[in-house]
Amino acid sequence: MTKKSQIKRESLSFTIRPFRQTDVDYVIAGQLALYAAEYGFVSPVWHNYLTGGVQDFVRQFDSSRDCMYIAEREGSPCGCIAITHTADVTAQLRFFFMEKECRGKGAGRQLIDRAIGFCREAEYGKVFLWTFRTLSAARHLYAGRGFLITDTHVNNEWGEPILEEKWELDL
């Protein structure tokens, strides 16, 4: 291995770890900033939906049924994914995002694989998620893991009309 390829490889090294209580502000602020800057989601409805969802997740957290993982690069958080129970055999994938500078480098795949692995270990029969048609990189990751679109609708509450998609994976 050349020194140049070794440096490049090391610079793309990520750590995936379980969330800590101190990550809550990062998860909320990171998603609010990302969706405002990249998609124009600035409405109070979006802010309350996201903030309330993360707070509910933390309040109702059951380590045998729920998980949240944080991707870190050089000790700083750069992404997140969560699984929350919605029924005895069904889980929801939520709060998945990657910081712009860390996209396309493998951490998103690691997060999704870790979350799906958790679902299998917890013996869920199905996992679903809601996403937006405009999130092509995330959609590519979902499709590559076997998720299928099962529902769509237009949402006008986040600032601009956007097509939401429900994706499901039978485990």
C-alpha positions as a printed NumPy array, in Angstrom:
array([[  0.   ,   0.   ,   0.   ],
       [  1.385,   3.387,  -0.94 ],
       [  1.621,   6.176,   1.602],
       [ -0.888,   8.229,  -0.424],
       [ -3.512,   5.439,  -0.497],
       [ -2.931,   4.773,   3.21 ],
       [ -3.586,   8.437,   4.044],
       [ -6.725,   8.43 ,   1.871],
       [ -7.972,   5.215,   3.483],
       [ -7.381,   6.547,   6.998],
       [ -9.182,   9.778,   6.182],
       [-12.284,   7.75 ,   5.304],
       [-12.343,   5.827,   8.585],
       [-15.608,   5.978,  10.511],
       [-16.701,   4.691,  13.885],
       [-20.293,   3.605,  14.47 ],
       [-21.391,   3.728,  18.1  ],
       [-24.62 ,   3.667,  20.116],
       [-26.073,   7.074,  20.916],
       [-25.511,   8.801,  24.218],
       [-27.863,  11.26 ,  25.866],
       [-25.458,  14.033,  24.864],
       [-26.13 ,  13.227,  21.166],
       [-29.761,  14.38 ,  21.269],
       [-28.96 ,  18.021,  20.51 ],
       [-26.681,  16.972,  17.63 ],
       [-29.368,  14.752,  16.086],
       [-31.977,  17.519,  16.237],
       [-29.748,  20.443,  15.232],
       [-27.973,  18.457,  12.521],
       [-31.182,  17.422,  10.809],
       [-32.821,  20.83 ,  11.148],
       [-29.786,  22.534,   9.592],
       [-29.401,  19.973,   6.814],
       [-33.052,  19.987,   5.741],
       [-33.279,  23.785,   5.92 ],
       [-30.131,  24.328,   3.833],
       [-30.658,  21.574,   1.278],
       [-34.443,  21.26 ,   0.985],
       [-35.961,  24.478,   2.327],
       [-37.685,  22.786,   5.282],
       [-38.074,  25.791,   7.558],
       [-41.674,  25.599,   8.712],
       [-42.501,  25.415,  12.419],
       [-44.457,  22.224,  11.654],
       [-41.267,  20.52 ,  10.394],
       [-39.264,  21.819,  13.37 ],
       [-41.851,  20.536,  15.857],
       [-42.234,  17.202,  14.022],
       [-38.511,  16.492,  14.085],
       [-37.826,  17.814,  17.581],
       [-40.846,  16.024,  19.039],
       [-39.948,  12.793,  17.262],
       [-36.419,  12.71 ,  18.656],
       [-37.602,  13.668,  22.144],
       [-40.301,  10.958,  22.044],
       [-37.718,   8.419,  20.902],
       [-35.465,   9.214,  23.865],
       [-38.35 ,   9.292,  26.356],
       [-39.776,   5.924,  25.196],
       [-36.421,   4.236,  24.524],
       [-36.336,   0.486,  25.195],
       [-32.862,  -0.934,  24.539],
       [-34.306,  -4.338,  23.618],
       [-36.561,  -2.829,  20.896],
       [-34.964,   0.508,  19.928],
       [-31.532,   1.704,  18.893],
       [-29.801,   4.793,  17.617],
       [-26.336,   4.796,  16.117],
       [-24.034,   7.728,  15.551],
       [-21.36 ,   7.747,  12.858],
       [-18.184,   9.542,  13.883],
       [-15.21 ,  10.66 ,  11.875],
       [-12.114,  11.699,  13.805],
       [-14.161,  11.804,  17.01 ],
       [-16.883,  14.129,  15.701],
       [-20.426,  13.023,  14.875],
       [-21.22 ,  13.021,  11.167],
       [-24.424,  11.006,  10.873],
       [-27.214,   9.165,  12.606],
       [-29.796,   6.406,  12.217],
       [-32.441,   5.052,  14.601],
       [-34.799,   2.11 ,  14.894],
       [-37.933,   2.482,  16.967],
       [-40.563,  -0.124,  17.722],
       [-44.042,   0.546,  16.383],
       [-45.554,  -2.906,  17.037],
       [-44.365,  -6.273,  18.314],
       [-43.083,  -7.331,  14.891],
       [-42.667,  -3.974,  13.123],
       [-39.943,  -1.353,  13.481],
       [-39.464,   2.069,  11.919],
       [-36.144,   3.385,  10.622],
       [-35.905,   7.077,  11.497],
       [-33.582,  10.075,  11.751],
       [-31.141,   8.823,   9.093],
       [-28.809,  11.529,   7.862],
       [-25.186,  12.09 ,   6.959],
       [-23.283,  15.351,   7.07 ],
       [-22.571,  16.539,   3.538],
       [-18.785,  16.123,   3.774],
       [-19.156,  12.479,   4.873],
       [-21.567,  11.307,   2.188],
       [-20.516,   8.779,  -0.397],
       [-17.737,   7.392,   1.786],
       [-19.431,   4.301,   3.23 ],
       [-20.644,   5.483,   6.631],
       [-24.28 ,   5.647,   5.499],
       [-24.099,   2.029,   4.337],
       [-22.547,   1.067,   7.668],
       [-25.342,   2.812,   9.575],
       [-28.108,   1.16 ,   7.545],
       [-26.51 ,  -2.271,   7.798],
       [-26.1  ,  -1.886,  11.562],
       [-29.758,  -0.782,  11.921],
       [-31.071,  -3.684,   9.822],
       [-28.871,  -6.062,  11.805],
       [-30.412,  -4.732,  15.012],
       [-33.911,  -5.361,  13.581],
       [-33.012,  -8.963,  12.804],
       [-31.507,  -9.513,  16.263],
       [-34.639,  -8.015,  17.863],
       [-36.688, -10.442,  15.729],
       [-38.734,  -7.844,  13.922],
       [-40.593,  -9.2  ,  10.899],
       [-40.639,  -5.905,   9.051],
       [-38.987,  -2.497,   9.094],
       [-40.379,   0.561,   7.332],
       [-39.366,   4.156,   6.796],
       [-40.687,   7.365,   5.3  ],
       [-38.441,   9.38 ,   3.037],
       [-38.637,  11.998,   0.301],
       [-38.374,  11.391,  -3.412],
       [-35.604,  14.034,  -3.602],
       [-33.242,  12.034,  -1.349],
       [-31.794,   9.98 ,  -4.199],
       [-28.653,   8.754,  -2.399],
       [-30.653,   7.485,   0.587],
       [-33.23 ,   5.914,  -1.733],
       [-30.398,   4.111,  -3.532],
       [-29.174,   2.701,  -0.206],
       [-32.689,   1.569,   0.751],
       [-33.288,  -0.137,  -2.597],
       [-29.897,  -1.835,  -2.372],
       [-30.9  ,  -3.379,   0.964],
       [-34.188,  -4.748,  -0.433],
       [-36.62 ,  -2.057,   0.721],
       [-39.606,  -1.531,  -1.587],
       [-41.878,   1.514,  -1.993],
       [-45.345,   0.681,  -0.653],
       [-47.028,   4.102,  -0.431],
       [-46.601,   7.711,  -1.566],
       [-48.29 ,  11.028,  -0.868],
       [-47.607,  14.746,  -1.268],
       [-46.822,  16.612,   1.945],
       [-47.331,  20.389,   1.973],
       [-46.394,  20.992,   5.625],
       [-42.579,  21.248,   5.531],
       [-42.247,  24.472,   3.525],
       [-42.437,  23.25 ,  -0.077],
       [-44.685,  20.481,  -1.43 ],
       [-42.698,  17.248,  -1.407],
       [-43.449,  13.665,  -2.371],
       [-43.074,  11.347,   0.6  ],
       [-42.506,   7.634,   0.107],
       [-43.021,   4.738,   2.477],
       [-40.467,   1.962,   2.012],
       [-40.717,  -1.475,   3.652],
       [-38.356,  -4.396,   4.119],
       [-39.578,  -7.848,   5.107],
       [-37.048,  -9.464,   7.384]])
